[in-house]
Amino acid sequence: MNGIINHTLTSYANLIGYNSLMLYTKEFAEICDTSKKTIIHYDRIGLLKPSRRQGVFRLYEPKQALIFQKIMMLKSFGLKLREIKIYLHRNDLLQSLFEKKEQELTEQKIILEKRINKAHEFVSSLKNNKLLITPKIKTIKPYWIYALKKQGRYVDIASHQREIFGLIHDNTYHYPGLTVFHNQGYSPHDSRMTTCVYLGETKPQSIIGVDLIQIPQHKALSYIHIGSYSYMSYIWQFMDKYIIDNHLKCNPDLDCREIYWKGSFFEKNEENLITELLIPIV
C-alpha cells in the first residue's frame, strides 16, 4: 500500500471502524492502490460492488478495501476473476482451494527444477565442447524388437507407435517404444522408418503382422533426452556434429534410432519423458 493509505487509514482496525466514511470511486481506488478503471470493472462484473450508489456515483466503505485485498491475494495464486467470484465470500472453500494450489505449485516447482538442471547441462556442455549436448559412447547388448516398416512424417510417429502396440495387444504400453530412421539427415516430411517395440534380451514369441528382429551387440553414441519431443530434431543435429567433430564412423549396418524409455503413452507430463538418441558406430 502506498503513502495514501498510511496517511488516510493507519491500520486495519481503523479501516474497519470507519463505517460512517464513504468514498467515491477514485478515492476508493487510491486507498486500494489501484486504478479507478479497475474498480469500475470489478463492479460491472459483480466482483466488488459499491456499498451504495448516489445517482451515477458509486460509494464505497473503507473496509471494502479488505475485500479488494482478498481479490489480489486470490489473483496472486493464479485464479481468474470468474473463479475469484466463487471463493470471495466462501471462506469454507479456501482450505480445499489452497490444498489444490499447493499441489499445483509443487508440480510447477519440480518442472522448474528439471528445466534448471537442463539449462545447467547445456551451459556445461557448451563450455566444454561448444555443443549443446555431450553424448557418450556405450556398448549396446543384443536386444529383440517387434518391427513395422513405415514411411511418412515425424509427427506421425505417435500414431505408428499406437498401431504396433495395438498389433501386439499391449494396451498398457508395458514395453518401451522405439523408432529406427533409415533416411540420412533431417527428413521431417517424408521419412523411411521402422516403428518398433523394444523387448529386451529375451526372445519373445512371434506375432502375426509384425516382424521379430534381433539387434546385435554394437557400440553407439548415446544421449539421454529428458523432456518434450517438440525439439528432438534440434537435439539430433548436435549428435551428428559430435560424430563429425570427433571423427567417429557410423555403423553401415545399423541406422539411427530413438528409444522411448518413458514414452508419452505412459507418461502424460512431457517434462518427464525420457528418450535415448542412438547413433550406432564402429
C-alpha atoms as an extended CHARMM CRD file, in Angstrom:
* protein
*
       282  EXT
         1         1  MET       CA              0.0000000000        0.0000000000        0.0000000000  PROA      1               0.0000000000
         2         2  ASN       CA              1.2320000000        3.4680000000       -0.7230000000  PROA      2               0.0000000000
         3         3  GLY       CA              1.5430000000        6.5760000000        1.4410000000  PROA      3               0.0000000000
         4         4  ILE       CA             -2.0940000000        7.4920000000        0.8300000000  PROA      4               0.0000000000
         5         5  ILE       CA             -3.2010000000        4.5120000000        2.8770000000  PROA      5               0.0000000000
         6         6  ASN       CA             -0.7070000000        5.2410000000        5.6120000000  PROA      6               0.0000000000
         7         7  HSD       CA             -2.0000000000        8.7830000000        5.8040000000  PROA      7               0.0000000000
         8         8  THR       CA             -5.7230000000        8.0360000000        5.4860000000  PROA      8               0.0000000000
         9         9  LEU       CA             -6.0670000000        4.6580000000        7.2010000000  PROA      9               0.0000000000
        10        10  THR       CA             -3.3280000000        3.8780000000        9.6580000000  PROA      10              0.0000000000
        11        11  SER       CA             -4.3670000000        0.3230000000       10.4480000000  PROA      11              0.0000000000
        12        12  TYR       CA             -6.8380000000       -2.3750000000        9.5180000000  PROA      12              0.0000000000
        13        13  ALA       CA             -8.6110000000       -1.6800000000       12.7820000000  PROA      13              0.0000000000
        14        14  ASN       CA             -9.1330000000        1.9070000000       11.7500000000  PROA      14              0.0000000000
        15        15  LEU       CA            -10.1030000000        0.7680000000        8.2630000000  PROA      15              0.0000000000
        16        16  ILE       CA            -12.8910000000       -1.4230000000        9.5790000000  PROA      16              0.0000000000
        17        17  GLY       CA            -14.0380000000        1.2270000000       12.0350000000  PROA      17              0.0000000000
        18        18  TYR       CA            -14.6620000000        3.9970000000        9.5230000000  PROA      18              0.0000000000
        19        19  ASN       CA            -18.2020000000        2.8670000000        8.7790000000  PROA      19              0.0000000000
        20        20  SER       CA            -19.5410000000        6.4060000000        8.5080000000  PROA      20              0.0000000000
        21        21  LEU       CA            -16.9730000000        7.4460000000        5.8910000000  PROA      21              0.0000000000
        22        22  MET       CA            -17.9740000000        6.8690000000        2.2800000000  PROA      22              0.0000000000
        23        23  LEU       CA            -15.5700000000        7.1190000000       -0.6190000000  PROA      23              0.0000000000
        24        24  TYR       CA            -16.1530000000        7.8800000000       -4.2690000000  PROA      24              0.0000000000
        25        25  THR       CA            -14.6470000000        5.5050000000       -6.8330000000  PROA      25              0.0000000000
        26        26  LYS       CA            -11.4450000000        7.4850000000       -7.3570000000  PROA      26              0.0000000000
        27        27  GLU       CA            -10.8260000000        7.8300000000       -3.6160000000  PROA      27              0.0000000000
        28        28  PHE       CA            -11.5280000000        4.1580000000       -3.0320000000  PROA      28              0.0000000000
        29        29  ALA       CA             -9.1770000000        3.1960000000       -5.8850000000  PROA      29              0.0000000000
        30        30  GLU       CA             -6.4420000000        5.3140000000       -4.2920000000  PROA      30              0.0000000000
        31        31  ILE       CA             -6.6210000000        3.6020000000       -0.9050000000  PROA      31              0.0000000000
        32        32  CYS       CA             -6.6140000000        0.2590000000       -2.7290000000  PROA      32              0.0000000000
        33        33  ASP       CA             -3.5470000000        1.3660000000       -4.6840000000  PROA      33              0.0000000000
        34        34  THR       CA             -5.2130000000        0.5660000000       -7.9780000000  PROA      34              0.0000000000
        35        35  SER       CA             -6.9280000000        2.4030000000      -10.8250000000  PROA      35              0.0000000000
        36        36  LYS       CA            -10.4410000000        3.7920000000      -10.9990000000  PROA      36              0.0000000000
        37        37  LYS       CA            -10.8890000000        1.7360000000      -14.1620000000  PROA      37              0.0000000000
        38        38  THR       CA            -10.2080000000       -1.4840000000      -12.2390000000  PROA      38              0.0000000000
        39        39  ILE       CA            -12.7420000000       -0.6580000000       -9.5270000000  PROA      39              0.0000000000
        40        40  ILE       CA            -15.4010000000        0.1370000000      -12.1320000000  PROA      40              0.0000000000
        41        41  HSD       CA            -14.6360000000       -3.1080000000      -13.9620000000  PROA      41              0.0000000000
        42        42  TYR       CA            -14.9710000000       -5.1410000000      -10.7580000000  PROA      42              0.0000000000
        43        43  ASP       CA            -18.3580000000       -3.5160000000      -10.1520000000  PROA      43              0.0000000000
        44        44  ARG       CA            -19.5700000000       -4.2600000000      -13.6720000000  PROA      44              0.0000000000
        45        45  ILE       CA            -18.7000000000       -7.9490000000      -13.4230000000  PROA      45              0.0000000000
        46        46  GLY       CA            -20.2260000000       -8.2210000000       -9.9550000000  PROA      46              0.0000000000
        47        47  LEU       CA            -16.9410000000       -8.9200000000       -8.1760000000  PROA      47              0.0000000000
        48        48  LEU       CA            -16.7690000000       -5.8690000000       -5.9020000000  PROA      48              0.0000000000
        49        49  LYS       CA            -19.9770000000       -3.8610000000       -5.7820000000  PROA      49              0.0000000000
        50        50  PRO       CA            -20.1460000000       -0.4060000000       -4.1530000000  PROA      50              0.0000000000
        51        51  SER       CA            -21.7680000000       -0.1830000000       -0.7180000000  PROA      51              0.0000000000
        52        52  ARG       CA            -24.4050000000        2.1090000000       -2.2100000000  PROA      52              0.0000000000
        53        53  ARG       CA            -24.9930000000        4.4870000000       -5.0920000000  PROA      53              0.0000000000
        54        54  GLN       CA            -25.7460000000        8.1810000000       -5.2040000000  PROA      54              0.0000000000
        55        55  GLY       CA            -27.1810000000        8.8600000000       -8.6250000000  PROA      55              0.0000000000
        56        56  VAL       CA            -24.4560000000        7.9190000000      -11.1060000000  PROA      56              0.0000000000
        57        57  PHE       CA            -21.8060000000        7.8370000000       -8.3920000000  PROA      57              0.0000000000
        58        58  ARG       CA            -20.5000000000        4.7180000000       -6.6610000000  PROA      58              0.0000000000
        59        59  LEU       CA            -19.8740000000        4.9480000000       -2.9170000000  PROA      59              0.0000000000
        60        60  TYR       CA            -17.6010000000        2.5510000000       -1.0630000000  PROA      60              0.0000000000
        61        61  GLU       CA            -16.8840000000        1.9360000000        2.6010000000  PROA      61              0.0000000000
        62        62  PRO       CA            -13.1750000000        1.9550000000        3.5030000000  PROA      62              0.0000000000
        63        63  LYS       CA            -13.4500000000       -1.5630000000        4.9320000000  PROA      63              0.0000000000
        64        64  GLN       CA            -14.2360000000       -2.8170000000        1.4160000000  PROA      64              0.0000000000
        65        65  ALA       CA            -10.5340000000       -2.3500000000        0.7040000000  PROA      65              0.0000000000
        66        66  LEU       CA            -10.1040000000       -5.6030000000        2.6060000000  PROA      66              0.0000000000
        67        67  ILE       CA            -12.2840000000       -7.3160000000        0.0290000000  PROA      67              0.0000000000
        68        68  PHE       CA            -10.1340000000       -5.8210000000       -2.7100000000  PROA      68              0.0000000000
        69        69  GLN       CA             -7.0170000000       -7.1540000000       -0.9790000000  PROA      69              0.0000000000
        70        70  LYS       CA             -8.5780000000      -10.6190000000       -0.7950000000  PROA      70              0.0000000000
        71        71  ILE       CA             -9.1720000000      -10.3920000000       -4.5400000000  PROA      71              0.0000000000
        72        72  MET       CA             -5.4920000000       -9.5110000000       -5.0120000000  PROA      72              0.0000000000
        73        73  MET       CA             -4.4220000000      -12.4180000000       -2.8080000000  PROA      73              0.0000000000
        74        74  LEU       CA             -6.5010000000      -14.9190000000       -4.7810000000  PROA      74              0.0000000000
        75        75  LYS       CA             -5.3090000000      -13.3770000000       -8.0370000000  PROA      75              0.0000000000
        76        76  SER       CA             -1.6900000000      -13.8320000000       -6.9300000000  PROA      76              0.0000000000
        77        77  PHE       CA             -2.3300000000      -17.5860000000       -6.8550000000  PROA      77              0.0000000000
        78        78  GLY       CA             -3.3740000000      -17.5680000000      -10.4930000000  PROA      78              0.0000000000
        79        79  LEU       CA             -7.1540000000      -17.5220000000      -10.1370000000  PROA      79              0.0000000000
        80        80  LYS       CA             -9.1820000000      -15.8890000000      -12.8890000000  PROA      80              0.0000000000
        81        81  LEU       CA            -11.7300000000      -13.2430000000      -11.9250000000  PROA      81              0.0000000000
        82        82  ARG       CA            -14.6150000000      -15.6290000000      -12.6120000000  PROA      82              0.0000000000
        83        83  GLU       CA            -13.0260000000      -18.1230000000      -10.1900000000  PROA      83              0.0000000000
        84        84  ILE       CA            -12.4210000000      -15.4440000000       -7.5760000000  PROA      84              0.0000000000
        85        85  LYS       CA            -16.1510000000      -14.6860000000       -7.5480000000  PROA      85              0.0000000000
        86        86  ILE       CA            -16.7330000000      -18.2330000000       -6.3070000000  PROA      86              0.0000000000
        87        87  TYR       CA            -14.2640000000      -18.0350000000       -3.4200000000  PROA      87              0.0000000000
        88        88  LEU       CA            -14.5440000000      -14.3730000000       -2.4410000000  PROA      88              0.0000000000
        89        89  HSD       CA            -17.3240000000      -14.8130000000        0.1100000000  PROA      89              0.0000000000
        90        90  ARG       CA            -16.8490000000      -18.5390000000        0.7900000000  PROA      90              0.0000000000
        91        91  ASN       CA            -14.1020000000      -18.9290000000        3.3940000000  PROA      91              0.0000000000
        92        92  ASP       CA            -15.2600000000      -22.5210000000        3.8970000000  PROA      92              0.0000000000
        93        93  LEU       CA            -13.8760000000      -23.3380000000        0.4540000000  PROA      93              0.0000000000
        94        94  LEU       CA            -10.4350000000      -21.8080000000        0.9910000000  PROA      94              0.0000000000
        95        95  GLN       CA             -8.7860000000      -24.8640000000        2.5380000000  PROA      95              0.0000000000
        96        96  SER       CA             -9.5850000000      -27.1160000000       -0.4160000000  PROA      96              0.0000000000
        97        97  LEU       CA             -8.5750000000      -24.3100000000       -2.7870000000  PROA      97              0.0000000000
        98        98  PHE       CA             -5.1410000000      -23.8560000000       -1.2350000000  PROA      98              0.0000000000
        99        99  GLU       CA             -4.5870000000      -27.6020000000       -0.9170000000  PROA      99              0.0000000000
       100       100  LYS       CA             -5.1050000000      -27.7790000000       -4.6820000000  PROA      100             0.0000000000
       101       101  LYS       CA             -2.8600000000      -24.7730000000       -5.2670000000  PROA      101             0.0000000000
       102       102  GLU       CA             -0.1460000000      -26.2620000000       -3.0570000000  PROA      102             0.0000000000
       103       103  GLN       CA             -0.1550000000      -29.4060000000       -5.1730000000  PROA      103             0.0000000000
       104       104  GLU       CA             -0.0980000000      -27.4260000000       -8.4300000000  PROA      104             0.0000000000
       105       105  LEU       CA              2.7690000000      -25.2080000000       -7.2520000000  PROA      105             0.0000000000
       106       106  THR       CA              4.7510000000      -28.2440000000       -6.0790000000  PROA      106             0.0000000000
       107       107  GLU       CA              4.3770000000      -29.7720000000       -9.5500000000  PROA      107             0.0000000000
       108       108  GLN       CA              5.4550000000      -26.4860000000      -11.1300000000  PROA      108             0.0000000000
       109       109  LYS       CA              8.4680000000      -26.3920000000       -8.8140000000  PROA      109             0.0000000000
       110       110  ILE       CA              9.5050000000      -29.8640000000       -9.9740000000  PROA      110             0.0000000000
       111       111  ILE       CA              9.1680000000      -28.7880000000      -13.6140000000  PROA      111             0.0000000000
       112       112  LEU       CA             11.2310000000      -25.6410000000      -12.9790000000  PROA      112             0.0000000000
       113       113  GLU       CA             13.9240000000      -27.6920000000      -11.2400000000  PROA      113             0.0000000000
       114       114  LYS       CA             14.0940000000      -30.0050000000      -14.2680000000  PROA      114             0.0000000000
       115       115  ARG       CA             14.4510000000      -27.0080000000      -16.5810000000  PROA      115             0.0000000000
       116       116  ILE       CA             17.1530000000      -25.5130000000      -14.3500000000  PROA      116             0.0000000000
       117       117  ASN       CA             19.0360000000      -28.8100000000      -14.4680000000  PROA      117             0.0000000000
       118       118  LYS       CA             18.6430000000      -28.9330000000      -18.2490000000  PROA      118             0.0000000000
       119       119  ALA       CA             19.9160000000      -25.3540000000      -18.5840000000  PROA      119             0.0000000000
       120       120  HSD       CA             22.8870000000      -26.2410000000      -16.3550000000  PROA      120             0.0000000000
       121       121  GLU       CA             23.6280000000      -29.2540000000      -18.5600000000  PROA      121             0.0000000000
       122       122  PHE       CA             23.5230000000      -27.1090000000      -21.7120000000  PROA      122             0.0000000000
       123       123  VAL       CA             25.7980000000      -24.4440000000      -20.1930000000  PROA      123             0.0000000000
       124       124  SER       CA             28.3230000000      -27.0410000000      -19.0490000000  PROA      124             0.0000000000
       125       125  SER       CA             28.3180000000      -28.7670000000      -22.4360000000  PROA      125             0.0000000000
       126       126  LEU       CA             28.6940000000      -25.5290000000      -24.3700000000  PROA      126             0.0000000000
       127       127  LYS       CA             31.6600000000      -24.5570000000      -22.2050000000  PROA      127             0.0000000000
       128       128  ASN       CA             33.3920000000      -27.9010000000      -22.6400000000  PROA      128             0.0000000000
       129       129  ASN       CA             32.8310000000      -28.8680000000      -26.2580000000  PROA      129             0.0000000000
       130       130  LYS       CA             30.9240000000      -25.9630000000      -27.8530000000  PROA      130             0.0000000000
       131       131  LEU       CA             27.8980000000      -28.2060000000      -28.3990000000  PROA      131             0.0000000000
       132       132  LEU       CA             24.5360000000      -28.0590000000      -26.6910000000  PROA      132             0.0000000000
       133       133  ILE       CA             24.8240000000      -31.6600000000      -25.5300000000  PROA      133             0.0000000000
       134       134  THR       CA             27.5810000000      -34.0830000000      -24.5900000000  PROA      134             0.0000000000
       135       135  PRO       CA             26.7770000000      -37.6060000000      -25.8450000000  PROA      135             0.0000000000
       136       136  LYS       CA             28.5410000000      -40.7130000000      -24.5660000000  PROA      136             0.0000000000
       137       137  ILE       CA             29.8480000000      -43.8120000000      -26.3230000000  PROA      137             0.0000000000
       138       138  LYS       CA             28.4150000000      -47.0350000000      -24.9140000000  PROA      138             0.0000000000
       139       139  THR       CA             28.1410000000      -50.7130000000      -25.7640000000  PROA      139             0.0000000000
       140       140  ILE       CA             24.6060000000      -51.8810000000      -26.5120000000  PROA      140             0.0000000000
       141       141  LYS       CA             23.8760000000      -55.5160000000      -25.6990000000  PROA      141             0.0000000000
       142       142  PRO       CA             21.7840000000      -57.5770000000      -28.1420000000  PROA      142             0.0000000000
       143       143  TYR       CA             18.0450000000      -56.9870000000      -27.8900000000  PROA      143             0.0000000000
       144       144  TRP       CA             14.8350000000      -58.0100000000      -29.6450000000  PROA      144             0.0000000000
       145       145  ILE       CA             12.2310000000      -55.8030000000      -31.2740000000  PROA      145             0.0000000000
       146       146  TYR       CA              8.8510000000      -56.1330000000      -32.8830000000  PROA      146             0.0000000000
       147       147  ALA       CA              9.0360000000      -54.0270000000      -36.0360000000  PROA      147             0.0000000000
       148       148  LEU       CA              6.7020000000      -52.4670000000      -38.5790000000  PROA      148             0.0000000000
       149       149  LYS       CA              8.0300000000      -50.5520000000      -41.5910000000  PROA      149             0.0000000000
       150       150  LYS       CA              6.5470000000      -47.1010000000      -42.1970000000  PROA      150             0.0000000000
       151       151  GLN       CA              7.0630000000      -44.0420000000      -44.3660000000  PROA      151             0.0000000000
       152       152  GLY       CA              5.8320000000      -40.5560000000      -43.6400000000  PROA      152             0.0000000000
       153       153  ARG       CA              6.1960000000      -37.5900000000      -41.3210000000  PROA      153             0.0000000000
       154       154  TYR       CA              7.9210000000      -37.3630000000      -37.9660000000  PROA      154             0.0000000000
       155       155  VAL       CA              4.6930000000      -36.0210000000      -36.4750000000  PROA      155             0.0000000000
       156       156  ASP       CA              3.0470000000      -39.3720000000      -37.2980000000  PROA      156             0.0000000000
       157       157  ILE       CA              5.4370000000      -41.3910000000      -35.1230000000  PROA      157             0.0000000000
       158       158  ALA       CA              2.9460000000      -41.4350000000      -32.2550000000  PROA      158             0.0000000000
       159       159  SER       CA              0.2170000000      -42.9400000000      -34.4450000000  PROA      159             0.0000000000
       160       160  HSD       CA              2.6870000000      -45.5170000000      -35.8140000000  PROA      160             0.0000000000
       161       161  GLN       CA              3.6360000000      -46.4590000000      -32.2640000000  PROA      161             0.0000000000
       162       162  ARG       CA             -0.0060000000      -46.7480000000      -31.2680000000  PROA      162             0.0000000000
       163       163  GLU       CA             -0.5680000000      -49.0780000000      -34.2260000000  PROA      163             0.0000000000
       164       164  ILE       CA              2.2280000000      -51.5030000000      -33.4060000000  PROA      164             0.0000000000
       165       165  PHE       CA              1.3500000000      -51.6190000000      -29.7150000000  PROA      165             0.0000000000
       166       166  GLY       CA             -2.1980000000      -52.4630000000      -30.7840000000  PROA      166             0.0000000000
       167       167  LEU       CA             -0.9500000000      -55.2750000000      -33.0410000000  PROA      167             0.0000000000
       168       168  ILE       CA              0.9480000000      -56.8980000000      -30.1620000000  PROA      168             0.0000000000
       169       169  HSD       CA             -2.0090000000      -56.3250000000      -27.8110000000  PROA      169             0.0000000000
       170       170  ASP       CA             -0.0090000000      -54.2350000000      -25.3330000000  PROA      170             0.0000000000
       171       171  ASN       CA             -2.6550000000      -51.6820000000      -24.4190000000  PROA      171             0.0000000000
       172       172  THR       CA             -0.8380000000      -50.6760000000      -21.2250000000  PROA      172             0.0000000000
       173       173  TYR       CA              2.4190000000      -49.9060000000      -23.0770000000  PROA      173             0.0000000000
       174       174  HSD       CA              4.3980000000      -52.2670000000      -20.8820000000  PROA      174             0.0000000000
       175       175  TYR       CA              7.4160000000      -52.1450000000      -23.1940000000  PROA      175             0.0000000000
       176       176  PRO       CA              9.3280000000      -49.0770000000      -24.3820000000  PROA      176             0.0000000000
       177       177  GLY       CA              8.7090000000      -47.8930000000      -27.9290000000  PROA      177             0.0000000000
       178       178  LEU       CA             11.4440000000      -47.4020000000      -30.4930000000  PROA      178             0.0000000000
       179       179  THR       CA             11.8170000000      -45.7640000000      -33.9120000000  PROA      179             0.0000000000
       180       180  VAL       CA             14.5690000000      -46.5240000000      -36.4280000000  PROA      180             0.0000000000
       181       181  PHE       CA             15.2610000000      -43.8160000000      -39.0220000000  PROA      181             0.0000000000
       182       182  HSD       CA             16.5470000000      -45.0350000000      -42.3890000000  PROA      182             0.0000000000
       183       183  ASN       CA             16.9750000000      -41.6620000000      -44.1360000000  PROA      183             0.0000000000
       184       184  GLN       CA             20.2500000000      -39.8400000000      -43.8840000000  PROA      184             0.0000000000
       185       185  GLY       CA             19.8090000000      -36.3500000000      -42.4810000000  PROA      185             0.0000000000
       186       186  TYR       CA             16.7320000000      -34.4030000000      -41.4730000000  PROA      186             0.0000000000
       187       187  SER       CA             13.5860000000      -35.5320000000      -43.2910000000  PROA      187             0.0000000000
       188       188  PRO       CA             10.5050000000      -34.4340000000      -41.3240000000  PROA      188             0.0000000000
       189       189  HSD       CA              8.0100000000      -34.6660000000      -44.1830000000  PROA      189             0.0000000000
       190       190  ASP       CA              8.8980000000      -37.9820000000      -45.8610000000  PROA      190             0.0000000000
       191       191  SER       CA             10.9740000000      -40.3040000000      -43.7210000000  PROA      191             0.0000000000
       192       192  ARG       CA             11.5700000000      -44.0140000000      -44.1620000000  PROA      192             0.0000000000
       193       193  MET       CA             11.3840000000      -45.5000000000      -40.6950000000  PROA      193             0.0000000000
       194       194  THR       CA             10.5930000000      -48.6060000000      -38.7220000000  PROA      194             0.0000000000
       195       195  THR       CA              8.3330000000      -48.2720000000      -35.7220000000  PROA      195             0.0000000000
       196       196  CYS       CA              9.2120000000      -50.8180000000      -33.0630000000  PROA      196             0.0000000000
       197       197  VAL       CA              8.6210000000      -52.1750000000      -29.6010000000  PROA      197             0.0000000000
       198       198  TYR       CA             11.7620000000      -52.7290000000      -27.5140000000  PROA      198             0.0000000000
       199       199  LEU       CA             11.5680000000      -56.2180000000      -25.9460000000  PROA      199             0.0000000000
       200       200  GLY       CA             14.9020000000      -56.6450000000      -24.1700000000  PROA      200             0.0000000000
       201       201  GLU       CA             17.3770000000      -59.5290000000      -24.3200000000  PROA      201             0.0000000000
       202       202  THR       CA             14.9180000000      -62.4330000000      -24.0500000000  PROA      202             0.0000000000
       203       203  LYS       CA             13.4400000000      -63.6760000000      -27.3260000000  PROA      203             0.0000000000
       204       204  PRO       CA              9.6370000000      -63.3280000000      -27.2910000000  PROA      204             0.0000000000
       205       205  GLN       CA              7.0860000000      -65.2650000000      -29.3160000000  PROA      205             0.0000000000
       206       206  SER       CA              6.3470000000      -64.2700000000      -32.8910000000  PROA      206             0.0000000000
       207       207  ILE       CA              3.1920000000      -62.2600000000      -33.5850000000  PROA      207             0.0000000000
       208       208  ILE       CA              1.4080000000      -62.1840000000      -36.9430000000  PROA      208             0.0000000000
       209       209  GLY       CA              1.5260000000      -58.7450000000      -38.5770000000  PROA      209             0.0000000000
       210       210  VAL       CA              4.8700000000      -57.5860000000      -37.1690000000  PROA      210             0.0000000000
       211       211  ASP       CA              8.4830000000      -58.6240000000      -37.7470000000  PROA      211             0.0000000000
       212       212  LEU       CA             10.5480000000      -60.0900000000      -34.9140000000  PROA      212             0.0000000000
       213       213  ILE       CA             14.1720000000      -58.9110000000      -35.1930000000  PROA      213             0.0000000000
       214       214  GLN       CA             17.2500000000      -59.2720000000      -33.0080000000  PROA      214             0.0000000000
       215       215  ILE       CA             19.5850000000      -56.2740000000      -32.9290000000  PROA      215             0.0000000000
       216       216  PRO       CA             23.2030000000      -57.4490000000      -32.4780000000  PROA      216             0.0000000000
       217       217  GLN       CA             25.5940000000      -56.0920000000      -29.9080000000  PROA      217             0.0000000000
       218       218  HSD       CA             27.2030000000      -52.8720000000      -31.0610000000  PROA      218             0.0000000000
       219       219  LYS       CA             28.7080000000      -49.5910000000      -29.9720000000  PROA      219             0.0000000000
       220       220  ALA       CA             26.6750000000      -46.4060000000      -30.1960000000  PROA      220             0.0000000000
       221       221  LEU       CA             26.8380000000      -42.7290000000      -29.4890000000  PROA      221             0.0000000000
       222       222  SER       CA             24.1290000000      -42.1710000000      -26.8910000000  PROA      222             0.0000000000
       223       223  TYR       CA             22.3420000000      -39.1800000000      -25.4030000000  PROA      223             0.0000000000
       224       224  ILE       CA             19.5050000000      -39.3100000000      -22.8640000000  PROA      224             0.0000000000
       225       225  HSD       CA             16.9960000000      -36.5550000000      -23.5390000000  PROA      225             0.0000000000
       226       226  ILE       CA             14.5950000000      -35.7010000000      -20.7030000000  PROA      226             0.0000000000
       227       227  GLY       CA             11.6710000000      -33.5620000000      -21.7540000000  PROA      227             0.0000000000
       228       228  SER       CA              9.4470000000      -32.7430000000      -24.6900000000  PROA      228             0.0000000000
       229       229  TYR       CA              9.6210000000      -34.3410000000      -28.1300000000  PROA      229             0.0000000000
       230       230  SER       CA              8.9130000000      -30.9250000000      -29.6640000000  PROA      230             0.0000000000
       231       231  TYR       CA             12.6040000000      -30.0590000000      -30.1960000000  PROA      231             0.0000000000
       232       232  MET       CA             14.0570000000      -33.5390000000      -30.6150000000  PROA      232             0.0000000000
       233       233  SER       CA             15.2110000000      -32.9220000000      -34.1930000000  PROA      233             0.0000000000
       234       234  TYR       CA             17.1180000000      -29.8720000000      -32.9800000000  PROA      234             0.0000000000
       235       235  ILE       CA             18.9640000000      -32.0870000000      -30.4730000000  PROA      235             0.0000000000
       236       236  TRP       CA             19.7100000000      -34.6740000000      -33.1660000000  PROA      236             0.0000000000
       237       237  GLN       CA             21.7910000000      -32.1980000000      -35.1690000000  PROA      237             0.0000000000
       238       238  PHE       CA             24.2690000000      -31.9650000000      -32.2700000000  PROA      238             0.0000000000
       239       239  MET       CA             24.5880000000      -35.7490000000      -32.2690000000  PROA      239             0.0000000000
       240       240  ASP       CA             25.5300000000      -35.5580000000      -35.9550000000  PROA      240             0.0000000000
       241       241  LYS       CA             28.0090000000      -32.7480000000      -35.3120000000  PROA      241             0.0000000000
       242       242  TYR       CA             29.6100000000      -34.6830000000      -32.4550000000  PROA      242             0.0000000000
       243       243  ILE       CA             30.1680000000      -37.5940000000      -34.8590000000  PROA      243             0.0000000000
       244       244  ILE       CA             31.9020000000      -35.2620000000      -37.3440000000  PROA      244             0.0000000000
       245       245  ASP       CA             33.9330000000      -33.2870000000      -34.7780000000  PROA      245             0.0000000000
       246       246  ASN       CA             35.2430000000      -36.4420000000      -33.0920000000  PROA      246             0.0000000000
       247       247  HSD       CA             35.9220000000      -38.3250000000      -36.3370000000  PROA      247             0.0000000000
       248       248  LEU       CA             33.5990000000      -41.1990000000      -35.4530000000  PROA      248             0.0000000000
       249       249  LYS       CA             32.3860000000      -43.6370000000      -38.0960000000  PROA      249             0.0000000000
       250       250  CYS       CA             28.7330000000      -44.6420000000      -38.3000000000  PROA      250             0.0000000000
       251       251  ASN       CA             27.8730000000      -48.3400000000      -38.4320000000  PROA      251             0.0000000000
       252       252  PRO       CA             26.7700000000      -49.0360000000      -42.0420000000  PROA      252             0.0000000000
       253       253  ASP       CA             24.5770000000      -51.9470000000      -40.9300000000  PROA      253             0.0000000000
       254       254  LEU       CA             22.5270000000      -50.1320000000      -38.2870000000  PROA      254             0.0000000000
       255       255  ASP       CA             20.5760000000      -46.8850000000      -38.5110000000  PROA      255             0.0000000000
       256       256  CYS       CA             19.9290000000      -44.0980000000      -36.0070000000  PROA      256             0.0000000000
       257       257  ARG       CA             17.1540000000      -44.7430000000      -33.5120000000  PROA      257             0.0000000000
       258       258  GLU       CA             15.1740000000      -43.3380000000      -30.6120000000  PROA      258             0.0000000000
       259       259  ILE       CA             14.1530000000      -45.4730000000      -27.6360000000  PROA      259             0.0000000000
       260       260  TYR       CA             11.2390000000      -44.0710000000      -25.6320000000  PROA      260             0.0000000000
       261       261  TRP       CA             12.1810000000      -45.3760000000      -22.2020000000  PROA      261             0.0000000000
       262       262  LYS       CA              9.3870000000      -43.3280000000      -20.6820000000  PROA      262             0.0000000000
       263       263  GLY       CA              7.0690000000      -42.5120000000      -23.5650000000  PROA      263             0.0000000000
       264       264  SER       CA              4.1280000000      -40.2040000000      -23.9910000000  PROA      264             0.0000000000
       265       265  PHE       CA              1.5480000000      -43.0220000000      -23.8930000000  PROA      265             0.0000000000
       266       266  PHE       CA              2.6600000000      -43.9210000000      -20.3760000000  PROA      266             0.0000000000
       267       267  GLU       CA              3.8040000000      -40.5240000000      -19.0620000000  PROA      267             0.0000000000
       268       268  LYS       CA              1.4010000000      -37.6340000000      -19.6510000000  PROA      268             0.0000000000
       269       269  ASN       CA              3.7170000000      -34.9220000000      -18.3180000000  PROA      269             0.0000000000
       270       270  GLU       CA              6.0820000000      -34.1560000000      -21.2070000000  PROA      270             0.0000000000
       271       271  GLU       CA              8.6940000000      -32.7780000000      -18.7960000000  PROA      271             0.0000000000
       272       272  ASN       CA              9.1720000000      -36.3620000000      -17.5400000000  PROA      272             0.0000000000
       273       273  LEU       CA              9.5740000000      -38.0510000000      -20.9350000000  PROA      273             0.0000000000
       274       274  ILE       CA             12.8430000000      -39.9740000000      -21.2530000000  PROA      274             0.0000000000
       275       275  THR       CA             14.1920000000      -40.6770000000      -24.7390000000  PROA      275             0.0000000000
       276       276  GLU       CA             17.5380000000      -42.1590000000      -25.6970000000  PROA      276             0.0000000000
       277       277  LEU       CA             19.0190000000      -40.9880000000      -29.0110000000  PROA      277             0.0000000000
       278       278  LEU       CA             21.4050000000      -43.5470000000      -30.5130000000  PROA      278             0.0000000000
       279       279  ILE       CA             23.7820000000      -43.4610000000      -33.4720000000  PROA      279             0.0000000000
       280       280  PRO       CA             25.4240000000      -46.9030000000      -33.9830000000  PROA      280             0.0000000000
       281       281  ILE       CA             29.1710000000      -46.5730000000      -34.6200000000  PROA      281             0.0000000000
       282       282  VAL       CA             32.0890000000      -48.8780000000      -35.4220000000  PROA      282             0.0000000000
